[in-house]
Amino acid sequence: MKAAVLEEFGKPLLIKDVNMSGNDNDVLVNIKSSGMCGRDIVIWKGGFRNLKLPLILGHEIFGELNGNPVGVFGTIVCGNCRYCREGKENLCENSVFFGEGRPGGYAESVYAPKDSIFSLPDKDYEKYAASVCPIATSIHASRLANVRQNTEVLVTGAGGGVGIHMIQYLKSLGAYVISITSESKKEEVGKFSDEVITEKEFSRLVKGVDVVMELVGSETINESLRSLSRDGTLVLIGNVSGKEISLKRPALTIMKQQRIIGSASYTRKEVLEAVDLIHDQKIIPIYKRYELINVNNAIKDLIEGRILGRAILTP
């Protein structure tokens, strides 16, 4: 099958024919569309040095099994550790990500365990590739922060693949959403937000929010904490540059009794909730489609911030 292969960190993926085989419990899914997650870009940059090359990236996989529309859960979990038994399989001690521990979705087909397959309600694969992972991430993070009606929430990186879908989900909960984005994306992001503020304006215009959804990480976290209320919660979801995060004024967080919570992806139940929201048209998927052979153009556009929403691949 044809795949885009990462053979050297930070270098273009190579489009080539590869031989793959599955285990006895695996089935072969014909990929129709695959999402490009920010995690993939961090891996491409070399942010996960423990990974062994070559790799076929991609854990947001949608396609067909025996002609039926299906998705593939992005991680394979053990089902036996204490976290899996508690319904927190997103914290599984033995999890394996597609695109990392085994070949992922930047290909024409993928082998996946039978219990990693779930049914889709329709064959509009692109909309699921664009938004299932972002919405499941949003569901999980919102529950960690106890977002409710009228909760004032700040979202950094709001024009990205997670951000543009997260602000829609937060609005569906009745939250008041303030979005931080680039000047070039301000108009589009503003269509879904109560307020939209550019990155340059951030430092002087936002104060006293209840919750921050920190999607950017090291570049914005200090401004985010400054904007956060007393007893407020910052949910750390992403660190896109991979740079070390340091707090410039830790006393501020201490004296304001602010909470910083990590959000580790999502559960399988939250994935299925996301599918229902998308199918029911509660969320508008925002994305740009690339053919697999043009994956390096997609990576370049993502790094340079040219894409509103998600980049997706089709074989």
TAQUIKA-V637514 format. One record per pair of residues at least 6 apart in sequence whose C-alpha atoms are under 7 Angstrom apart, sorted by sequence separation. I is the first residue (numbers start at 1). J is the second residue. D is the distance in whole Angstrom. If there is no record, write none. Layout:
i=<I I>
j=<J J>
d=<D D>
//
This chain:
i=<7 63 64 79 83 98 99 104 157 158 171 190 277 301 6 63 189 214 5 6 62 63 83 84 155 290 4 5 62 83 4 5 61 62 167 186 4 61 81 3 4 77 81 186 212 2 3 298 2 3 60 78 179 2 3 59 77 178 183 1 2 78 177 178 179 180 181 182 212 1 40 77 78 177 178 179 180 181 182 211 1 40 77 176 177 178 179 180 181 209 210 76 77 180 208 209 210 288 75 76 203 207 208 209 214 75 76 158 206 207 208 211 212 213 214 215 217 218 287 292 36 75 153 158 159 210 211 212 213 214 215 216 217 286 287 288 289 290 291 292 35 74 75 152 153 154 155 156 157 158 210 211 212 213 214 215 216 217 286 287 288 289 290 291 292 34 74 149 150 151 152 153 154 155 156 157 168 214 215 216 236 286 287 288 289 290 291 35 148 149 150 151 152 153 154 155 156 164 167 218 222 231 233 234 235 236 237 287 34 35 148 149 150 159 167 218 222 230 231 232 233 234 235 236 237 34 134 148 218 230 231 232 233 234 235 236 33 34 134 138 230 235 33 31 32 33 135 159 31 32 134 135 138 158 31 134 30 31 10 29 30 131 135 9 10 29 30 9 10 29 9 28 59 59 58 59 76 58 57 56 57 73 55 61 72 73 55 59 60 72 7 57 58 59 71 72 6 7 56 57 58 70 71 6 7 55 56 57 58 70 71 5 6 51 57 70 71 5 6 56 69 70 5 69 4 69 69 154 153 152 153 154 155 156 152 153 154 155 156 157 151 152 153 154 155 156 157 156 63 62 145 62 61 60 34 34 60 31 30 31 30 29 30 28 29 28 29 28 27 28 26 27 26 27 26 27 25 26 145 22 25 33 32 33 35 141 34 35 33 4 3 4 3 2 3 2 1 1 168 141 185 140 137 137 136 139 136 136 136 132 135 132 132 164 160 161 159 160 161 159 160 131 130 130 130 127 91 90 90 90 90 89 88 130 130 130 129 106 47 42 42 38 108 107 36 36 35 36 35 15 34 35 33 34 33 34 33 32 13 32 12>
j=<13 69 70 85 89 104 105 110 163 164 177 196 283 307 13 70 196 221 13 14 70 71 91 92 163 298 13 14 71 92 14 15 71 72 177 196 15 72 92 15 16 89 93 198 224 15 16 311 16 17 74 92 193 17 18 74 92 193 198 17 18 94 193 194 195 196 197 198 228 18 57 94 95 194 195 196 197 198 199 228 19 58 95 194 195 196 197 198 199 227 228 95 96 199 227 228 229 307 95 96 223 227 228 229 234 96 97 179 227 228 229 232 233 234 235 236 238 239 308 313 58 97 175 180 181 232 233 234 235 236 237 238 239 308 309 310 311 312 313 314 58 97 98 175 176 177 178 179 180 181 233 234 235 236 237 238 239 240 309 310 311 312 313 314 315 58 98 173 174 175 176 177 178 179 180 181 192 238 239 240 260 310 311 312 313 314 315 60 173 174 175 176 177 178 179 180 181 189 192 243 247 256 258 259 260 261 262 312 60 61 174 175 176 185 193 244 248 256 257 258 259 260 261 262 263 61 161 175 245 257 258 259 260 261 262 263 61 62 162 166 258 263 62 61 62 63 165 189 62 63 165 166 169 189 63 166 63 64 44 63 64 165 169 44 45 64 65 45 46 65 46 65 97 98 98 99 116 99 99 99 100 116 99 105 116 117 100 104 105 117 53 103 104 105 117 118 53 54 103 104 105 117 118 54 55 103 104 105 106 118 119 54 55 100 106 119 120 55 56 106 119 120 56 120 56 122 123 209 209 209 210 211 212 213 210 211 212 213 214 215 210 211 212 213 214 215 216 216 125 125 211 129 129 129 105 106 133 108 108 109 109 109 110 109 110 110 111 111 111 112 111 112 112 113 113 114 113 114 233 111 114 125 125 126 129 235 129 130 129 106 106 107 107 107 108 108 108 109 283 263 308 266 265 266 266 270 270 271 274 271 274 274 275 309 308 309 308 309 310 309 310 285 285 286 287 285 264 264 265 266 267 267 267 310 311 312 312 292 242 240 242 240 315 315 310 311 311 312 312 293 312 313 312 313 313 314 314 314 296 315 296>
d=<7 6 6 6 6 5 7 7 6 5 7 5 6 6 5 6 7 7 5 7 6 6 6 6 7 7 6 5 4 6 5 6 6 6 7 7 5 5 7 6 7 7 7 7 7 7 6 7 6 6 6 7 6 4 7 5 6 6 6 5 6 6 6 6 6 6 7 5 7 6 6 6 6 5 5 5 5 5 6 7 7 7 5 6 7 6 6 6 6 6 6 6 7 6 6 5 6 7 6 5 6 4 5 5 7 5 6 6 6 6 4 6 6 6 6 7 6 6 7 5 6 4 7 6 6 5 5 5 5 5 5 6 4 7 5 6 6 6 5 6 7 6 6 6 6 6 6 6 6 5 7 6 6 7 6 5 5 6 5 4 5 5 5 5 5 7 6 6 6 5 5 5 5 5 5 5 6 7 7 6 7 6 6 6 6 6 6 5 6 4 5 6 6 6 6 6 7 7 7 6 6 6 6 6 6 6 6 7 5 7 7 5 6 6 7 7 7 5 5 5 5 5 5 5 5 5 7 6 5 6 5 6 6 6 6 6 7 6 4 5 6 6 5 7 6 6 6 6 6 4 6 6 7 7 4 7 5 7 6 6 5 7 7 5 5 6 7 6 7 5 5 7 7 5 6 6 7 5 4 5 7 5 6 5 6 6 7 6 7 5 6 7 5 6 6 6 7 5 5 5 4 7 5 5 7 7 5 6 6 6 6 7 5 7 6 4 7 6 6 6 6 5 5 5 6 7 6 7 6 5 6 6 6 7 5 5 5 5 6 6 6 6 6 6 6 6 6 6 7 6 7 6 7 6 6 7 7 5 6 5 4 6 7 7 5 6 6 5 6 7 6 6 5 6 4 6 5 6 6 6 6 6 6 6 5 7 5 6 6 6 6 6 4 6 6 6 6 7 6 6 7 6 5 6 6 7 5 5 5 7 6 6 6 6 6 4 6 5 4 6 7 6 6 7 6 6 7 6 6 5 5 6 6 5 7 6 6 7 6 7 7 7 5 7 7 6 6 6 4 6 6 6 7 5 6 7 5 6 6 7 6>
//
